[in-house]
Amino acid sequence: MENNKSKDPLHGVTLQNILEQLVNFYGFDTLGELIKIKCFTDNPTIKSSLNFLRKTDWARKKVEELYIRTLPKLDKK
């Protein structure tokens, strides 16, 4: 039987889960340095960041790209 598991690392992962893992790994300070968006630098919270990222495609794409680059490090943690 074939294994139909997706090769897309974002498949089945929610934006909230991505953001929580990145915040746990980097913290908002470092995240704000890596991705220069206001929701990570001015009074950041998961909720406010999610609201912004859900409305702003370019910012969500940057977060997803960082998540994909960070995945190997998250797996070792």
PyRosetta script that sets phi, psi and omega in degrees:
from pyrosetta import init, pose_from_sequence

init()
pose = pose_from_sequence("MENNKSKDPLHGVTLQNILEQLVNFYGFDTLGELIKIKCFTDNPTIKSSLNFLRKTDWARKKVEELYIRTLPKLDKK")
pose.set_psi(1, 139.9)
pose.set_omega(1, -179.3)
pose.set_phi(2, -75.8)
pose.set_psi(2, 145.3)
pose.set_omega(2, 174.5)
pose.set_phi(3, -93.8)
pose.set_psi(3, 112.3)
pose.set_omega(3, -175.8)
pose.set_phi(4, -93.4)
pose.set_psi(4, 23.7)
pose.set_omega(4, -179.4)
pose.set_phi(5, -65.3)
pose.set_psi(5, 133.2)
pose.set_omega(5, -179.1)
pose.set_phi(6, -68.7)
pose.set_psi(6, 142.3)
pose.set_omega(6, 176.3)
pose.set_phi(7, -88.0)
pose.set_psi(7, -4.9)
pose.set_omega(7, 178.8)
pose.set_phi(8, -74.1)
pose.set_psi(8, 117.7)
pose.set_omega(8, -177.7)
pose.set_phi(9, -66.8)
pose.set_psi(9, -14.9)
pose.set_omega(9, 179.4)
pose.set_phi(10, -92.9)
pose.set_psi(10, -8.2)
pose.set_omega(10, -177.8)
pose.set_phi(11, -61.2)
pose.set_psi(11, 122.1)
pose.set_omega(11, 176.6)
pose.set_phi(12, 80.8)
pose.set_psi(12, 3.6)
pose.set_omega(12, -179.5)
pose.set_phi(13, -105.5)
pose.set_psi(13, 125.2)
pose.set_omega(13, -179.0)
pose.set_phi(14, -78.7)
pose.set_psi(14, 156.6)
pose.set_omega(14, 176.6)
pose.set_phi(15, -59.3)
pose.set_psi(15, -38.7)
pose.set_omega(15, 179.4)
pose.set_phi(16, -62.2)
pose.set_psi(16, -43.2)
pose.set_omega(16, 179.4)
pose.set_phi(17, -64.5)
pose.set_psi(17, -42.0)
pose.set_omega(17, 177.8)
pose.set_phi(18, -59.0)
pose.set_psi(18, -50.1)
pose.set_omega(18, -177.4)
pose.set_phi(19, -63.3)
pose.set_psi(19, -44.1)
pose.set_omega(19, -179.9)
pose.set_phi(20, -62.0)
pose.set_psi(20, -41.2)
pose.set_omega(20, 178.8)
pose.set_phi(21, -65.3)
pose.set_psi(21, -41.4)
pose.set_omega(21, 179.5)
pose.set_phi(22, -66.7)
pose.set_psi(22, -40.8)
pose.set_omega(22, 178.8)
pose.set_phi(23, -66.2)
pose.set_psi(23, -40.6)
pose.set_omega(23, 178.0)
pose.set_phi(24, -64.4)
pose.set_psi(24, -35.7)
pose.set_omega(24, -177.6)
pose.set_phi(25, -80.1)
pose.set_psi(25, -47.6)
pose.set_omega(25, -174.5)
pose.set_phi(26, -100.3)
pose.set_psi(26, -32.8)
pose.set_omega(26, -169.4)
pose.set_phi(27, 82.9)
pose.set_psi(27, 157.6)
pose.set_omega(27, -178.0)
pose.set_phi(28, -65.2)
pose.set_psi(28, -33.2)
pose.set_omega(28, -179.3)
pose.set_phi(29, -60.1)
pose.set_psi(29, -52.2)
pose.set_omega(29, -179.3)
pose.set_phi(30, -69.0)
pose.set_psi(30, -38.5)
pose.set_omega(30, 178.2)
pose.set_phi(31, -59.7)
pose.set_psi(31, -40.2)
pose.set_omega(31, 177.6)
pose.set_phi(32, -66.6)
pose.set_psi(32, -27.3)
pose.set_omega(32, 175.8)
pose.set_phi(33, -77.8)
pose.set_psi(33, -37.7)
pose.set_omega(33, -178.3)
pose.set_phi(34, -74.2)
pose.set_psi(34, -39.0)
pose.set_omega(34, 178.7)
pose.set_phi(35, -126.6)
pose.set_psi(35, 105.8)
pose.set_omega(35, -173.5)
pose.set_phi(36, -80.3)
pose.set_psi(36, 80.5)
pose.set_omega(36, 173.8)
pose.set_phi(37, -131.1)
pose.set_psi(37, 144.7)
pose.set_omega(37, -171.2)
pose.set_phi(38, -59.3)
pose.set_psi(38, -32.9)
pose.set_omega(38, -177.5)
pose.set_phi(39, -65.5)
pose.set_psi(39, -14.8)
pose.set_omega(39, 177.0)
pose.set_phi(40, -100.1)
pose.set_psi(40, -11.4)
pose.set_omega(40, -174.5)
pose.set_phi(41, -114.1)
pose.set_psi(41, -28.4)
pose.set_omega(41, -177.7)
pose.set_phi(42, -110.7)
pose.set_psi(42, 104.3)
pose.set_omega(42, -179.7)
pose.set_phi(43, 50.5)
pose.set_psi(43, 55.4)
pose.set_omega(43, -173.4)
pose.set_phi(44, -73.0)
pose.set_psi(44, 139.8)
pose.set_omega(44, 169.2)
pose.set_phi(45, -139.1)
pose.set_psi(45, 160.2)
pose.set_omega(45, 176.5)
pose.set_phi(46, -60.0)
pose.set_psi(46, -46.6)
pose.set_omega(46, -175.9)
pose.set_phi(47, -61.5)
pose.set_psi(47, -48.9)
pose.set_omega(47, -178.5)
pose.set_phi(48, -67.3)
pose.set_psi(48, -36.5)
pose.set_omega(48, 178.9)
pose.set_phi(49, -66.1)
pose.set_psi(49, -41.8)
pose.set_omega(49, 177.9)
pose.set_phi(50, -61.5)
pose.set_psi(50, -43.3)
pose.set_omega(50, 178.7)
pose.set_phi(51, -57.6)
pose.set_psi(51, -45.7)
pose.set_omega(51, -179.7)
pose.set_phi(52, -66.5)
pose.set_psi(52, -47.3)
pose.set_omega(52, -175.8)
pose.set_phi(53, -65.7)
pose.set_psi(53, -32.9)
pose.set_omega(53, 178.6)
pose.set_phi(54, -69.1)
pose.set_psi(54, -24.6)
pose.set_omega(54, -178.5)
pose.set_phi(55, -96.3)
pose.set_psi(55, -14.7)
pose.set_omega(55, -169.6)
pose.set_phi(56, -123.9)
pose.set_psi(56, 99.1)
pose.set_omega(56, -174.3)
pose.set_phi(57, -59.0)
pose.set_psi(57, -44.2)
pose.set_omega(57, -176.5)
pose.set_phi(58, -63.6)
pose.set_psi(58, -36.6)
pose.set_omega(58, -179.8)
pose.set_phi(59, -71.7)
pose.set_psi(59, -42.1)
pose.set_omega(59, 178.1)
pose.set_phi(60, -60.7)
pose.set_psi(60, -40.5)
pose.set_omega(60, 179.6)
pose.set_phi(61, -61.7)
pose.set_psi(61, -41.4)
pose.set_omega(61, 177.9)
pose.set_phi(62, -62.9)
pose.set_psi(62, -40.5)
pose.set_omega(62, 178.9)
pose.set_phi(63, -65.9)
pose.set_psi(63, -43.4)
pose.set_omega(63, 179.0)
pose.set_phi(64, -63.5)
pose.set_psi(64, -40.0)
pose.set_omega(64, 178.3)
pose.set_phi(65, -64.3)
pose.set_psi(65, -41.8)
pose.set_omega(65, 177.3)
pose.set_phi(66, -64.3)
pose.set_psi(66, -40.9)
pose.set_omega(66, 178.4)
pose.set_phi(67, -59.0)
pose.set_psi(67, -46.0)
pose.set_omega(67, -179.5)
pose.set_phi(68, -62.6)
pose.set_psi(68, -42.0)
pose.set_omega(68, 178.0)
pose.set_phi(69, -66.8)
pose.set_psi(69, -28.5)
pose.set_omega(69, -176.1)
pose.set_phi(70, -88.3)
pose.set_psi(70, -17.5)
pose.set_omega(70, -175.6)
pose.set_phi(71, -48.5)
pose.set_psi(71, -47.6)
pose.set_omega(71, 179.7)
pose.set_phi(72, -57.9)
pose.set_psi(72, -35.9)
pose.set_omega(72, 179.0)
pose.set_phi(73, -72.4)
pose.set_psi(73, -35.6)
pose.set_omega(73, 178.9)
pose.set_phi(74, -67.1)
pose.set_psi(74, -36.8)
pose.set_omega(74, 179.9)
pose.set_phi(75, -66.3)
pose.set_psi(75, -30.5)
pose.set_omega(75, -179.9)
pose.set_phi(76, -80.4)
pose.set_psi(76, -19.5)
pose.set_omega(76, -175.2)
pose.set_phi(77, -69.6)
pose.dump_pdb("model.pdb")
